[in-house]
Amino acid sequence: MKFLQSDATAVYVMLDSGAFQGYFNDNGFLMNPNKVYSMTFTSWTDVSVEDATKNIQT
């Protein structure tokens, strides 16, 4: 799970899973200021939490 927050409005926020194949519960969304967003990545292959945390980018 990844938590995101912004000081200002961010339009069309995209998450990138890098080399991992899978999907996020939300992507391409509007972020409102000072709101915490919780994102979940579902992998189509086995990936350790450590590897996912290092490689998933906003």
DRENMI-41058 format. One record per residue: residue number from 1; residue in three letters; x, y, z of N, C-alpha, C, O in turn. Coordinates in steps of 0.02 Angstrom, whole numbers. Layout:
% DRENMI-41058
+------+------+--------+--------+--------+--------+--------+--------+--------+--------+--------+--------+--------+--------+
: resi : resn :   n_c1 :   n_c2 :   n_c3 :  ca_c1 :  ca_c2 :  ca_c3 :   c_c1 :   c_c2 :   c_c3 :   o_c1 :   o_c2 :   o_c3 :
+------+------+--------+--------+--------+--------+--------+--------+--------+--------+--------+--------+--------+--------+
:  NUM :  ala :      X :      Y :      Z :      X :      Y :      Z :      X :      Y :      Z :      X :      Y :      Z :
...
+------+------+--------+--------+--------+--------+--------+--------+--------+--------+--------+--------+--------+--------+
% end
This chain:
% DRENMI-41058
+------+------+--------+--------+--------+--------+--------+--------+--------+--------+--------+--------+--------+--------+
: resi : resn :   n_c1 :   n_c2 :   n_c3 :  ca_c1 :  ca_c2 :  ca_c3 :   c_c1 :   c_c2 :   c_c3 :   o_c1 :   o_c2 :   o_c3 :
+------+------+--------+--------+--------+--------+--------+--------+--------+--------+--------+--------+--------+--------+
:    1 :  met :     42 :    -58 :      0 :      0 :      0 :      0 :     45 :     61 :      0 :     96 :     63 :     34 :
:    2 :  lys :     25 :    111 :    -38 :     63 :    173 :    -42 :     16 :    230 :    -23 :    -42 :    232 :    -44 :
:    3 :  phe :     42 :    277 :     17 :      3 :    335 :     37 :     29 :    396 :      1 :     90 :    407 :     -1 :
:    4 :  leu :    -15 :    436 :    -26 :      4 :    496 :    -63 :    -31 :    557 :    -33 :    -88 :    552 :     -9 :
:    5 :  gln :      4 :    614 :    -34 :    -26 :    676 :    -11 :      8 :    734 :    -48 :     67 :    729 :    -65 :
:    6 :  ser :    -29 :    788 :    -60 :     -2 :    845 :    -95 :    -23 :    909 :    -59 :    -75 :    912 :    -27 :
:    7 :  asp :     20 :    961 :    -65 :      4 :   1027 :    -36 :    -44 :   1066 :    -81 :    -78 :   1112 :    -58 :
:    8 :  ala :    -45 :   1048 :   -145 :    -85 :   1083 :   -194 :   -124 :   1033 :   -236 :   -111 :    973 :   -234 :
:    9 :  thr :   -171 :   1057 :   -274 :   -209 :   1014 :   -319 :   -162 :    985 :   -372 :   -121 :   1021 :   -401 :
:   10 :  ala :   -167 :    921 :   -383 :   -126 :    888 :   -435 :   -175 :    853 :   -483 :   -216 :    812 :   -463 :
:   11 :  val :   -170 :    871 :   -547 :   -217 :    846 :   -597 :   -187 :    785 :   -632 :   -128 :    785 :   -650 :
:   12 :  tyr :   -226 :    735 :   -641 :   -210 :    673 :   -676 :   -146 :    640 :   -650 :    -97 :    632 :   -686 :
:   13 :  val :   -147 :    622 :   -587 :    -91 :    588 :   -554 :    -87 :    517 :   -580 :   -137 :    480 :   -577 :
:   14 :  met :    -29 :    497 :   -604 :    -19 :    430 :   -630 :     33 :    394 :   -588 :     84 :    422 :   -570 :
:   15 :  leu :     20 :    331 :   -572 :     66 :    289 :   -535 :     99 :    241 :   -584 :     66 :    217 :   -630 :
:   16 :  asp :    162 :    226 :   -573 :    200 :    182 :   -617 :    228 :    124 :   -577 :    262 :    134 :   -526 :
:   17 :  ser :    213 :     64 :   -598 :    236 :      5 :   -562 :    304 :    -19 :   -586 :    327 :    -73 :   -566 :
:   18 :  gly :    336 :     19 :   -630 :    402 :      0 :   -655 :    399 :    -65 :   -693 :    358 :    -73 :   -738 :
:   19 :  ala :    442 :   -112 :   -675 :    446 :   -176 :   -710 :    393 :   -226 :   -689 :    386 :   -279 :   -719 :
:   20 :  phe :    355 :   -209 :   -637 :    305 :   -256 :   -612 :    241 :   -253 :   -653 :    217 :   -199 :   -670 :
:   21 :  gln :    214 :   -311 :   -668 :    150 :   -314 :   -704 :     94 :   -319 :   -653 :     95 :   -361 :   -608 :
:   22 :  gly :     44 :   -277 :   -661 :    -13 :   -276 :   -616 :    -50 :   -211 :   -623 :    -44 :   -176 :   -674 :
:   23 :  tyr :    -90 :   -194 :   -573 :   -130 :   -133 :   -577 :   -141 :   -102 :   -508 :   -137 :   -136 :   -457 :
:   24 :  phe :   -155 :    -37 :   -508 :   -172 :      0 :   -447 :   -248 :      5 :   -441 :   -283 :      2 :   -491 :
:   25 :  asn :   -272 :     12 :   -380 :   -344 :     18 :   -370 :   -371 :     83 :   -400 :   -431 :     89 :   -412 :
:   26 :  asp :   -328 :    133 :   -412 :   -347 :    196 :   -443 :   -285 :    223 :   -479 :   -229 :    213 :   -456 :
:   27 :  asn :   -296 :    257 :   -535 :   -241 :    286 :   -572 :   -270 :    339 :   -619 :   -327 :    334 :   -641 :
:   28 :  gly :   -230 :    391 :   -633 :   -254 :    445 :   -675 :   -309 :    484 :   -639 :   -364 :    493 :   -666 :
:   29 :  phe :   -295 :    508 :   -580 :   -346 :    539 :   -538 :   -326 :    609 :   -516 :   -268 :    628 :   -522 :
:   30 :  leu :   -374 :    647 :   -491 :   -364 :    714 :   -465 :   -349 :    709 :   -390 :   -386 :    678 :   -353 :
:   31 :  met :   -294 :    740 :   -369 :   -277 :    742 :   -298 :   -295 :    811 :   -271 :   -275 :    862 :   -297 :
:   32 :  asn :   -334 :    811 :   -217 :   -351 :    873 :   -183 :   -300 :    887 :   -129 :   -273 :    840 :    -99 :
:   33 :  pro :   -287 :    951 :   -115 :   -237 :    968 :    -65 :   -254 :    942 :      5 :   -312 :    940 :     25 :
:   34 :  asn :   -202 :    921 :     40 :   -206 :    899 :    110 :   -251 :    839 :    122 :   -274 :    829 :    178 :
:   35 :  lys :   -265 :    801 :     71 :   -303 :    739 :     78 :   -255 :    680 :     68 :   -214 :    682 :     21 :
:   36 :  val :   -259 :    630 :    110 :   -216 :    571 :    103 :   -252 :    519 :     60 :   -309 :    502 :     73 :
:   37 :  tyr :   -217 :    495 :      9 :   -243 :    444 :    -35 :   -207 :    378 :    -23 :   -145 :    377 :    -18 :
:   38 :  ser :   -244 :    325 :    -17 :   -216 :    259 :     -5 :   -221 :    219 :    -70 :   -277 :    207 :    -95 :
:   39 :  met :   -164 :    198 :    -97 :   -163 :    160 :   -159 :   -141 :     89 :   -146 :    -94 :     77 :   -108 :
:   40 :  thr :   -174 :     42 :   -178 :   -156 :    -28 :   -172 :   -136 :    -54 :   -241 :   -170 :    -42 :   -290 :
:   41 :  phe :    -79 :    -89 :   -243 :    -55 :   -119 :   -306 :    -68 :   -194 :   -303 :    -49 :   -227 :   -254 :
:   42 :  thr :    -99 :   -220 :   -355 :   -110 :   -292 :   -361 :    -65 :   -318 :   -416 :    -72 :   -299 :   -474 :
:   43 :  ser :    -18 :   -362 :   -398 :     30 :   -388 :   -446 :      4 :   -452 :   -478 :    -30 :   -492 :   -447 :
:   44 :  trp :     21 :   -461 :   -542 :      2 :   -522 :   -578 :     54 :   -577 :   -568 :     44 :   -634 :   -589 :
:   45 :  thr :    111 :   -559 :   -536 :    164 :   -607 :   -521 :    184 :   -598 :   -448 :    163 :   -551 :   -416 :
:   46 :  asp :    226 :   -643 :   -423 :    250 :   -637 :   -354 :    301 :   -581 :   -349 :    351 :   -581 :   -385 :
:   47 :  val :    289 :   -534 :   -304 :    334 :   -477 :   -292 :    338 :   -467 :   -217 :    287 :   -466 :   -182 :
:   48 :  ser :    399 :   -458 :   -191 :    406 :   -445 :   -120 :    385 :   -373 :   -105 :    389 :   -329 :   -149 :
:   49 :  val :    362 :   -360 :    -45 :    342 :   -293 :    -24 :    402 :   -246 :    -30 :    394 :   -189 :    -51 :
:   50 :  glu :    461 :   -270 :    -12 :    521 :   -228 :    -15 :    536 :   -207 :    -87 :    549 :   -148 :    -99 :
:   51 :  asp :    533 :   -253 :   -135 :    546 :   -236 :   -205 :    493 :   -188 :   -232 :    509 :   -140 :   -267 :
:   52 :  ala :    431 :   -199 :   -215 :    377 :   -156 :   -238 :    385 :    -85 :   -210 :    378 :    -37 :   -247 :
:   53 :  thr :    401 :    -79 :   -146 :    410 :    -14 :   -115 :    467 :     25 :   -147 :    461 :     86 :   -155 :
:   54 :  lys :    520 :     -8 :   -165 :    578 :     25 :   -196 :    564 :     48 :   -267 :    591 :     98 :   -290 :
:   55 :  asn :    521 :     12 :   -303 :    514 :     23 :   -375 :    451 :     59 :   -397 :    450 :     87 :   -452 :
:   56 :  ile :    400 :     60 :   -357 :    338 :     93 :   -378 :    347 :    168 :   -368 :    366 :    191 :   -315 :
:   57 :  gln :    332 :    207 :   -421 :    342 :    279 :   -420 :    277 :    315 :   -436 :    231 :    288 :   -466 :
:   58 :  thr :    276 :    378 :   -413 :    218 :    421 :   -427 :    236 :    467 :   -484 :    195 :    508 :   -504 :
+------+------+--------+--------+--------+--------+--------+--------+--------+--------+--------+--------+--------+--------+
% end
